[in-house]
Amino acid sequence: MINVHSFDGKLKGIFKPKKEYSIDEKEILLSKLIPELSDIAKQTVRTMISDLRAPGGGSNYHPSNETDATDIMVDILSREYKDILPLLDEQLVDTKNLGICDSGRVTRLLQIWVGM
């Protein structure tokens, strides 16, 4: 397994949000996903939601890649994501178990987004 920090600073410009979402809109979209997830993945999403209101986006914003994990997540959720729900759940579990840091969140979600 490759350490997510090996991508620090190398993923700039890959993700460009199609739409800007407010914190409230992000919270609603992320909350709607929770019932569809396993228990550990739910914990990751709850952490992301609580970090929405933290200064600077908390650990959702990855400064060296200039990307916010919640921007990636809501973009995924704005598409047809049901077919990739098992993969999304797995990545959210890995985020909780292997690195809930900003780099882990962005790198794992970006992998899904690129593949959609």
C-alpha positions in Angstrom: 0.0 0.0 0.0 1.3 3.4 -0.9 1.3 6.1 1.8 -1.2 8.8 0.8 1.4 11.4 1.8 3.5 10.4 -1.2 0.9 12.4 -3.2 1.2 15.6 -1.1 1.6 18.5 -3.5 1.2 16.4 -6.6 -2.6 16.5 -7.0 -3.0 20.2 -7.5 -5.4 21.1 -10.3 -6.8 17.7 -10.9 -10.1 18.4 -9.2 -12.1 21.5 -10.1 -15.6 21.7 -8.5 -18.4 22.1 -11.1 -20.5 23.9 -8.5 -19.8 25.7 -5.3 -21.7 24.4 -2.3 -22.4 26.2 0.9 -21.5 24.5 4.2 -25.2 24.0 4.9 -25.6 22.3 1.4 -22.6 20.1 2.0 -23.9 19.1 5.4 -27.3 18.1 4.0 -25.8 16.1 1.1 -23.2 14.3 3.4 -25.9 13.6 6.0 -28.1 11.9 3.4 -25.3 9.5 2.6 -24.8 8.3 6.1 -27.7 5.7 6.2 -26.2 4.0 3.1 -22.8 3.3 4.7 -21.2 0.8 7.0 -20.6 1.9 10.6 -17.0 2.8 10.2 -17.6 4.7 7.0 -20.4 6.6 8.8 -17.8 7.7 11.4 -15.7 9.2 8.6 -18.6 11.1 7.1 -19.6 12.4 10.6 -16.1 13.6 11.1 -16.1 15.4 7.8 -19.4 17.0 8.7 -18.1 18.2 12.0 -15.0 19.6 10.3 -17.1 21.7 7.9 -17.4 24.4 10.5 -13.9 24.2 11.8 -11.5 27.1 10.9 -10.2 26.6 7.4 -12.4 23.5 6.8 -10.6 21.5 9.5 -9.0 18.4 8.1 -11.2 18.5 5.0 -8.9 20.9 3.3 -5.5 19.7 2.1 -3.3 22.8 1.6 -0.5 21.2 -0.3 -2.9 19.9 -2.9 -5.2 22.9 -2.6 -8.3 20.6 -2.5 -11.2 20.2 -0.1 -12.4 16.6 0.5 -16.0 17.7 1.0 -15.9 19.4 -2.5 -14.9 16.1 -4.0 -17.5 14.2 -2.0 -20.4 16.4 -2.9 -19.4 16.3 -6.5 -19.5 12.5 -6.3 -22.9 12.6 -4.6 -24.3 14.9 -7.3 -23.7 12.2 -9.8 -25.2 8.7 -10.1 -23.0 7.0 -7.4 -25.1 4.0 -6.4 -23.0 1.6 -8.5 -19.8 2.7 -6.8 -21.3 2.8 -3.3 -19.3 -0.3 -2.1 -16.1 1.3 -3.3 -17.0 4.7 -1.7 -17.8 2.9 1.5 -14.4 1.0 1.4 -12.5 4.2 0.8 -14.3 5.9 3.7 -13.5 2.9 6.0 -9.8 3.1 4.9 -9.8 6.8 5.6 -11.0 6.2 9.2 -8.7 3.3 9.8 -5.6 4.4 7.9 -5.6 8.1 7.9 -8.4 10.6 8.7 -5.9 13.4 7.9 -6.5 15.9 5.1 -4.2 14.0 2.8 -6.0 10.7 3.4 -9.4 12.2 2.8 -8.5 14.0 -0.4 -6.4 11.3 -2.0 -8.9 8.5 -1.4 -11.9 10.5 -2.6 -10.0 11.8 -5.6 -9.3 8.2 -6.7 -13.0 7.6 -6.8 -13.8 10.9 -8.5 -11.2 10.3 -11.3 -12.7 6.9 -12.0 -16.3 8.2 -12.4 
